[in-house]
C-alpha cells in the first residue's frame, strides 16, 4: 500500500512546472527578503530624516542656532541619505559578471567601499546632530560631561555598525572560499 502511494507521489512531482519568467522572478535579488527589509528600512529612515529636516528649524529652534550649525546639520543629513541610497543600489544588483565567483569578488570590493562610506556618513550625521544641539548653549561642567558621553555613545554606535559591516563582508569572503575549496560547507 505504501509503495503505491510513493509511486503516485513520484508521478505527481512533475506537475508543478514553472515557466522561465516565473523562475527568473523567483531568483531575482530584488525579491530576496533581506533586500526587501533593507529597502523598507532605507525608505523609513529617509522619510523620517526628511521630516526631521523639514521640522527641525521650528521644532528645535534652528533660528536661534548659528547658520553654520544649520548648514552642517542639513549637509550631513543629505550626505547620509545619499550614501544609504547608493548602498541600496549596490546591494540590489550584486551580479555584474558572467560567473558567480567574479561577481562575488566585485561585490566584496564594492561592499567594502560602501561600508566605509555608510559608516563614515552615519558618524558625520551623528556629529551634525550633536553639534547642532550644542552650538548655542552655555557650557558648564555637567554639560561638558554630557557632550563627552554623547560623543562616546556615537563612537560606540559607529563601532557596532562597523562590526556589522565586517560580518557581512566576512560572509562574502567565506562564500568565496567555498569556490576555492568545494569540500567546505558554508
C-alpha positions as CSV (number, residue, x, y, z in Angstrom):
1,X,0.0,0.0,0.0
2,X,2.7,2.5,0.9
3,X,4.7,1.6,-2.2
4,X,1.6,2.6,-4.3
5,X,1.5,6.0,-2.5
6,X,5.2,6.5,-3.1
7,X,4.7,5.7,-6.8
8,X,1.7,8.0,-7.1
9,X,3.5,10.9,-5.4
10,X,6.6,10.4,-7.6
11,X,4.4,10.7,-10.7
12,X,2.8,14.0,-9.4
13,X,6.2,15.7,-8.9
14,X,6.5,17.0,-12.4
15,X,3.0,18.6,-12.5
16,X,4.1,21.9,-10.9
17,X,6.3,23.1,-13.7
18,X,7.2,26.8,-13.9
19,X,7.9,28.8,-17.0
20,X,11.1,30.7,-17.5
21,X,9.7,34.0,-16.5
22,X,8.4,32.6,-13.2
23,X,11.8,31.1,-12.4
24,X,13.6,34.3,-13.3
25,X,11.3,36.2,-11.0
26,X,11.9,33.8,-8.1
27,X,15.7,34.2,-8.4
28,X,16.0,37.9,-8.7
29,X,17.9,39.6,-5.9
30,X,15.1,42.2,-5.6
31,X,12.8,39.5,-4.3
32,X,15.2,38.5,-1.5
33,X,13.6,39.1,1.9
34,X,16.8,40.8,3.3
35,X,16.9,43.2,0.4
36,X,13.2,44.0,0.9
37,X,13.8,44.7,4.6
38,X,16.8,46.9,3.8
39,X,14.7,48.8,1.2
40,X,11.9,49.3,3.7
41,X,14.4,50.4,6.4
42,X,16.0,52.8,4.0
43,X,12.7,54.3,3.0
44,X,11.6,54.7,6.6
45,X,14.9,56.3,7.6
46,X,14.8,58.6,4.6
47,X,11.2,59.7,5.3
48,X,12.0,60.3,9.0
49,X,15.1,62.3,8.2
50,X,13.3,64.4,5.6
51,X,10.5,65.1,8.2
52,X,13.2,65.9,10.7
53,X,14.9,68.4,8.3
54,X,11.5,69.9,7.5
55,X,10.6,70.4,11.1
56,X,13.9,71.0,12.9
57,X,14.0,74.7,12.2
58,X,10.8,75.4,14.2
59,X,10.8,72.3,16.4
60,X,14.4,72.6,17.7
61,X,14.8,76.4,17.4
62,X,17.0,76.3,14.3
63,X,16.5,80.1,14.0
64,X,18.4,80.5,17.3
65,X,21.3,78.4,16.2
66,X,24.2,79.7,14.1
67,X,24.0,79.5,10.4
68,X,27.0,77.1,10.2
69,X,25.3,74.7,12.6
70,X,22.1,74.6,10.5
71,X,24.1,74.1,7.3
72,X,26.3,71.4,8.9
73,X,23.1,69.5,10.1
74,X,21.5,69.8,6.6
75,X,24.6,68.7,4.7
76,X,25.4,65.8,7.0
77,X,21.8,64.6,6.8
78,X,21.9,64.9,3.0
79,X,25.2,63.0,2.7
80,X,23.8,60.3,5.0
81,X,20.7,59.8,2.8
82,X,22.7,59.8,-0.4
83,X,25.2,57.3,0.9
84,X,22.3,55.0,2.0
85,X,20.7,55.3,-1.4
86,X,24.0,54.3,-3.2
87,X,24.4,51.4,-0.8
88,X,21.0,50.2,-1.5
89,X,21.7,50.4,-5.3
90,X,24.8,48.3,-4.8
91,X,23.0,45.7,-2.7
92,X,20.1,45.5,-5.1
93,X,22.2,44.4,-8.0
94,X,25.3,42.5,-6.9
95,X,25.8,40.3,-10.0
96,X,27.5,42.1,-12.9
97,X,29.9,39.4,-14.3
98,X,29.5,36.3,-16.3
99,X,30.3,34.0,-13.5
100,X,29.3,33.9,-9.8
101,X,32.8,33.9,-8.4
102,X,33.8,37.1,-10.2
103,X,30.5,38.7,-9.2
104,X,31.2,37.9,-5.6
105,X,34.8,39.3,-5.9
106,X,33.4,42.5,-7.4
107,X,30.6,42.6,-4.8
108,X,33.0,42.2,-1.9
109,X,35.1,45.1,-3.2
110,X,32.0,47.3,-3.6
111,X,30.7,46.3,-0.3
112,X,34.0,47.4,1.4
113,X,33.8,50.8,-0.1
114,X,30.1,51.2,0.6
115,X,30.6,50.1,4.2
116,X,33.3,52.7,4.7
117,X,31.1,55.4,3.1
118,X,28.0,54.5,5.1
119,X,29.8,54.2,8.4
120,X,31.6,57.5,7.9
121,X,28.4,59.3,6.8
122,X,26.5,57.9,9.8
123,X,29.3,59.2,12.1
124,X,29.2,62.6,10.4
125,X,25.4,62.7,10.7
126,X,25.7,61.9,14.4
127,X,28.3,64.6,14.8
128,X,26.0,67.0,12.9
129,X,23.1,66.4,15.3
130,X,25.3,66.8,18.4
131,X,27.0,69.9,17.1
132,X,23.7,71.4,16.1
133,X,22.2,70.9,19.6
134,X,25.3,72.2,21.5
135,X,26.1,75.1,19.1
136,X,24.4,77.7,21.2
137,X,24.4,76.5,24.8
138,X,26.4,77.9,27.6
139,X,28.7,75.1,28.8
140,X,29.1,74.1,32.4
141,X,31.0,71.1,33.8
142,X,27.9,68.8,33.6
143,X,27.2,69.9,30.0
144,X,30.8,69.1,29.1
145,X,30.4,65.7,30.6
146,X,27.1,65.1,28.8
147,X,28.6,66.2,25.5
148,X,31.5,63.8,26.1
149,X,29.1,61.0,26.8
150,X,27.2,61.7,23.7
151,X,30.3,61.6,21.6
152,X,31.4,58.3,23.3
153,X,28.0,56.8,22.5
154,X,28.3,57.9,18.9
155,X,31.7,56.3,18.7
156,X,30.3,53.1,20.2
157,X,27.4,53.0,17.8
158,X,29.8,53.6,14.9
159,X,32.0,50.7,16.1
160,X,29.0,48.4,16.3
161,X,27.9,49.5,12.8
162,X,31.4,48.9,11.5
163,X,31.4,45.4,13.1
164,X,28.1,44.5,11.4
165,X,29.6,45.5,8.0
166,X,32.7,43.5,8.7
167,X,30.5,40.5,9.4
168,X,28.7,41.0,6.1
169,X,32.0,41.2,4.2
170,X,33.3,38.1,6.1
171,X,30.2,36.2,4.9
172,X,31.1,37.1,1.3
173,X,34.7,36.0,1.9
174,X,33.5,32.6,3.2
175,X,31.4,32.2,0.1
176,X,34.5,32.9,-2.0
177,X,36.5,30.4,0.0
178,X,33.8,27.8,-0.9
179,X,34.7,28.3,-4.5
180,X,38.3,27.6,-3.8
181,X,37.7,24.5,-1.7
182,X,34.4,22.8,-2.7
183,X,34.6,20.5,0.3
184,X,33.8,23.4,2.7
185,X,30.2,23.8,3.7
186,X,29.0,27.3,4.5
